[in-house]
């Protein structure tokens, strides 16, 4: 089994910052990344064989990105790409699939920096080819410099809407409409004081808006997508105004021809590993939903397991970079590489920067807060579970027939049981149950976390040499209750 | 209608070809199968098992498994996470892939 002082799951902004800082203070650090190249989503890297011939508007983050990528070659850092962490078999041990190199790693401390993905946003037609997430669009831009359509509409809620609109405008797409569900222009005056804690981001947002306006696209606030239409691919998008309670006004809807619809209704933390490790969770809707409970020093309810960055609650890239760095200092202190005083003086400036980002986040949350309106958009034919092709109508029929619980709906329809392991449908399923039962969504029972945390092949798992398994005498009884 | 590559500021190196459902597709070293297909205007990656619905790239980060295709005979390969290679044989995935009785 591999051994390391500190193991970090994820090589995005938070994971790489933590690795760099911890290694700087003398820890041996192993970073497990399920991507081929480091950087995570925000700092997604172009193929290493691509050459920059000049700086463009898409290269503004290059210096920060290059510094993060360099972490993988830093002294004390072992970077394992294409490594899928799928299980935490015992305290301090993680199992990962990595082809012939699949195996386990034992660490004195664990940092989960698993990042986030787009929150599923079901509406009629959302499964058509040509409908992509905001995160996906940005990844294609950053990692491939490819735009997956030509005539584009952007719809969503949150800061990514303006960013994606600007991306498409600057890339030369025929940008038609950019619609933000929250009435952010009306709310701006009430948020601007907090937002100015990060003046650079405010300036960026203004630039994004300008790029969208210059492209000739219509920018609407207080509007949303209500339907995507097309035979086998996206052909048109239906947009409608939405009031502050989230109610859609269909009588004023507009239909726009488009072959690309980018939807971005916020991000959700990737919590599969903290769930599998049985870390306590709490419901924080403004941070993306279920997040691990963290004590002082980012520690989860499992001793020795820290969680940082978007995977611990959506805070954005500026938060993730700083939380990661702070976690690196915390790890070095805990493992005796820094005295308390040394650590305190390193922590103070990072903590004051984090306080600024938090002020900014509060402004952002006030600006963009929207009640989710998706359940009103679902028709009986709308797909809820993409992997298993389960519709809203099927789920509601089961609910009417008395199959009201998460387990019953899962067991009778296979919702959440497909390849994405519920990442695209669990949130909607919980919302449907909350609606039918009148419970708040955080009271609806989550399905039990199951192995593997992410899909792995049997072939990978067979690569690992394990000690012979001690078979229980009675396979029906748990290990602790075996009679000899 | 079709997607496109941003060429300004980037030298991608020497292009090569692979096939998708028998048709030639241009790609560059390191480019994902999904990116090359998008740039070629090919957006349907699979047909779903239960309802035979067309699906394509959605999350773009390996989470949703909507862009899975049959690559050199192997089903359920994520086009967004897999670099294209010269001569690769990529096919639209029907249901769970080869042997699905389709």
HADDOCK unambig.tbl for C-alpha pairs under 7 A between the chains (distance, minus, plus):
assign (segid A and resid 47 and name CA) (segid B and resid 30 and name CA) 4.98 0.50 0.50
assign (segid A and resid 47 and name CA) (segid B and resid 31 and name CA) 6.84 0.50 0.50
assign (segid A and resid 49 and name CA) (segid B and resid 29 and name CA) 6.93 0.50 0.50
assign (segid A and resid 49 and name CA) (segid B and resid 30 and name CA) 6.88 0.50 0.50
assign (segid A and resid 50 and name CA) (segid B and resid 10 and name CA) 6.67 0.50 0.50
assign (segid A and resid 50 and name CA) (segid B and resid 11 and name CA) 5.76 0.50 0.50
assign (segid A and resid 50 and name CA) (segid B and resid 12 and name CA) 4.72 0.50 0.50
assign (segid A and resid 50 and name CA) (segid B and resid 13 and name CA) 6.60 0.50 0.50
assign (segid A and resid 51 and name CA) (segid B and resid 10 and name CA) 5.73 0.50 0.50
assign (segid A and resid 51 and name CA) (segid B and resid 11 and name CA) 4.99 0.50 0.50
assign (segid A and resid 51 and name CA) (segid B and resid 12 and name CA) 6.50 0.50 0.50
assign (segid A and resid 52 and name CA) (segid B and resid 9 and name CA) 5.60 0.50 0.50
assign (segid A and resid 52 and name CA) (segid B and resid 10 and name CA) 4.84 0.50 0.50
assign (segid A and resid 52 and name CA) (segid B and resid 11 and name CA) 6.34 0.50 0.50
assign (segid A and resid 53 and name CA) (segid B and resid 9 and name CA) 4.80 0.50 0.50
assign (segid A and resid 53 and name CA) (segid B and resid 10 and name CA) 5.55 0.50 0.50
assign (segid A and resid 53 and name CA) (segid B and resid 11 and name CA) 6.44 0.50 0.50
assign (segid A and resid 54 and name CA) (segid B and resid 9 and name CA) 4.65 0.50 0.50
assign (segid A and resid 55 and name CA) (segid B and resid 9 and name CA) 6.23 0.50 0.50
assign (segid A and resid 56 and name CA) (segid B and resid 9 and name CA) 6.19 0.50 0.50
assign (segid A and resid 127 and name CA) (segid B and resid 55 and name CA) 6.24 0.50 0.50
assign (segid A and resid 128 and name CA) (segid B and resid 54 and name CA) 6.53 0.50 0.50
assign (segid A and resid 128 and name CA) (segid B and resid 55 and name CA) 5.78 0.50 0.50
assign (segid A and resid 129 and name CA) (segid B and resid 43 and name CA) 5.94 0.50 0.50
assign (segid A and resid 129 and name CA) (segid B and resid 44 and name CA) 5.84 0.50 0.50
assign (segid A and resid 129 and name CA) (segid B and resid 54 and name CA) 6.75 0.50 0.50
assign (segid A and resid 129 and name CA) (segid B and resid 55 and name CA) 5.11 0.50 0.50
assign (segid A and resid 129 and name CA) (segid B and resid 56 and name CA) 4.34 0.50 0.50
assign (segid A and resid 129 and name CA) (segid B and resid 57 and name CA) 6.69 0.50 0.50
assign (segid A and resid 130 and name CA) (segid B and resid 43 and name CA) 6.95 0.50 0.50
assign (segid A and resid 131 and name CA) (segid B and resid 58 and name CA) 6.45 0.50 0.50
assign (segid A and resid 132 and name CA) (segid B and resid 57 and name CA) 6.59 0.50 0.50
assign (segid A and resid 132 and name CA) (segid B and resid 58 and name CA) 4.31 0.50 0.50
assign (segid A and resid 132 and name CA) (segid B and resid 59 and name CA) 6.23 0.50 0.50
assign (segid A and resid 133 and name CA) (segid B and resid 58 and name CA) 5.88 0.50 0.50
assign (segid A and resid 133 and name CA) (segid B and resid 59 and name CA) 5.35 0.50 0.50
assign (segid A and resid 135 and name CA) (segid B and resid 59 and name CA) 6.73 0.50 0.50
assign (segid A and resid 136 and name CA) (segid B and resid 58 and name CA) 6.72 0.50 0.50
assign (segid A and resid 136 and name CA) (segid B and resid 59 and name CA) 4.75 0.50 0.50
assign (segid A and resid 136 and name CA) (segid B and resid 60 and name CA) 3.92 0.50 0.50
assign (segid A and resid 136 and name CA) (segid B and resid 61 and name CA) 6.19 0.50 0.50
assign (segid A and resid 139 and name CA) (segid B and resid 60 and name CA) 6.48 0.50 0.50
assign (segid A and resid 140 and name CA) (segid B and resid 60 and name CA) 6.97 0.50 0.50
assign (segid A and resid 144 and name CA) (segid B and resid 31 and name CA) 6.42 0.50 0.50
assign (segid A and resid 144 and name CA) (segid B and resid 35 and name CA) 6.64 0.50 0.50
assign (segid A and resid 145 and name CA) (segid B and resid 5 and name CA) 5.96 0.50 0.50
assign (segid A and resid 145 and name CA) (segid B and resid 6 and name CA) 5.40 0.50 0.50
assign (segid A and resid 146 and name CA) (segid B and resid 4 and name CA) 5.75 0.50 0.50
assign (segid A and resid 146 and name CA) (segid B and resid 5 and name CA) 4.42 0.50 0.50
assign (segid A and resid 146 and name CA) (segid B and resid 6 and name CA) 5.94 0.50 0.50
assign (segid A and resid 146 and name CA) (segid B and resid 35 and name CA) 6.19 0.50 0.50
assign (segid A and resid 146 and name CA) (segid B and resid 39 and name CA) 6.72 0.50 0.50
assign (segid A and resid 147 and name CA) (segid B and resid 3 and name CA) 5.43 0.50 0.50
assign (segid A and resid 147 and name CA) (segid B and resid 4 and name CA) 5.41 0.50 0.50
assign (segid A and resid 147 and name CA) (segid B and resid 5 and name CA) 6.35 0.50 0.50
assign (segid A and resid 148 and name CA) (segid B and resid 3 and name CA) 4.27 0.50 0.50
assign (segid A and resid 148 and name CA) (segid B and resid 4 and name CA) 6.59 0.50 0.50
assign (segid A and resid 148 and name CA) (segid B and resid 38 and name CA) 5.13 0.50 0.50
assign (segid A and resid 148 and name CA) (segid B and resid 39 and name CA) 6.66 0.50 0.50
assign (segid A and resid 149 and name CA) (segid B and resid 2 and name CA) 5.19 0.50 0.50
assign (segid A and resid 149 and name CA) (segid B and resid 3 and name CA) 3.77 0.50 0.50
assign (segid A and resid 149 and name CA) (segid B and resid 4 and name CA) 6.93 0.50 0.50
assign (segid A and resid 150 and name CA) (segid B and resid 1 and name CA) 6.76 0.50 0.50
assign (segid A and resid 150 and name CA) (segid B and resid 2 and name CA) 6.00 0.50 0.50
assign (segid A and resid 150 and name CA) (segid B and resid 3 and name CA) 5.54 0.50 0.50
assign (segid A and resid 171 and name CA) (segid B and resid 6 and name CA) 6.62 0.50 0.50
assign (segid A and resid 232 and name CA) (segid B and resid 54 and name CA) 5.74 0.50 0.50
assign (segid A and resid 259 and name CA) (segid B and resid 1 and name CA) 6.69 0.50 0.50
assign (segid A and resid 389 and name CA) (segid B and resid 50 and name CA) 6.13 0.50 0.50
assign (segid A and resid 389 and name CA) (segid B and resid 51 and name CA) 6.48 0.50 0.50
assign (segid A and resid 419 and name CA) (segid B and resid 65 and name CA) 6.36 0.50 0.50
assign (segid A and resid 420 and name CA) (segid B and resid 63 and name CA) 6.12 0.50 0.50
assign (segid A and resid 420 and name CA) (segid B and resid 64 and name CA) 4.98 0.50 0.50
assign (segid A and resid 420 and name CA) (segid B and resid 65 and name CA) 6.03 0.50 0.50
assign (segid A and resid 424 and name CA) (segid B and resid 64 and name CA) 6.65 0.50 0.50
